[in-house]
Amino acid sequence: MPAVNDAKVLILATIGFEQSELEVPRDRLRAAGATVHVATPEGDDIRGWDKDNWGNQAEADLSLAEARAADYDAVVLPGGQINPDILRTKTEALELIRDFAEAGKPVAAICHAPWLLIEAGLARGKRMTSYHSIRTDLKNAGAEVLDEPVVADAPFLTSRSPADLDDFVKAIMDGLMNGVSRAAA
C-alpha cells in the first residue's frame, strides 16, 4: 500500500451527500498529500446536504463511467440519505465498488453509504457499522453489525456518522498505508 502522500483516492457521490462526510475526508486526505478525485454519475458538480438544508457544491473531477478502480488506491463513500439511495441505482457505481473490493483496496463507507455495500452484494459475512437507522438492513444482508466508531473488515472500513469523522479519516489513512485488517480500527 502507498504512503498517504503518494495515494490516489476516489470519492463516489451524487446530489444530497452529507456535506461533512465528503468534505472532511477529501480535505484531510488532500492536506496529507493524497490525490483525491470526486466521481459523480454524469461528471457534474453536486450539491451536498448540510444538517437540515442544502449545502455547498462539490466539484466533480470525472464521471462514474470514466472512473477505474485500477487508477486508485481506495474509494470513499459518503453518506447522507439521498446520496447512497440514488447511487445504489447506478450500475456503474456498484460495479466500481465491487472492483475496489475484489482488488482488496480499501472501501470506506460512512453513515448511510453501507447501503451501497448491501446493494453490491458485499455485506454478507462482514463486520460492519452504519448509521443506526440502516443497521437492520445490514443485518438482513448478512453482516455482523457493531456499534463502534469505525469497523475494519478487509477491504471495508465502515463508520456510523459525522460524529465519527476523525476516526473514519484516520482509519482510511491507516488503511492506505497498512492495508485493512479484520479488526476494529
Buried (B, 14 or more C-beta within 10 A) or exposed (E): BEEBEEBBBBBBBBBBBBBBBBBBBBEBBEEBEBBBBBBBBEBEEBBBBBEEEEBEEBEBBBBBEEBEBEEBBBBBBBBBBBBBBBBBEBEBBBEBBBBBBEEEBBBBBBBBBBBBBBBBEBBEEBBBBBBEEBBEBBEEBEBBBBEBBBBBBBBBBBBBBBEBBEBBBBBBBBBBEEBBEEEBB
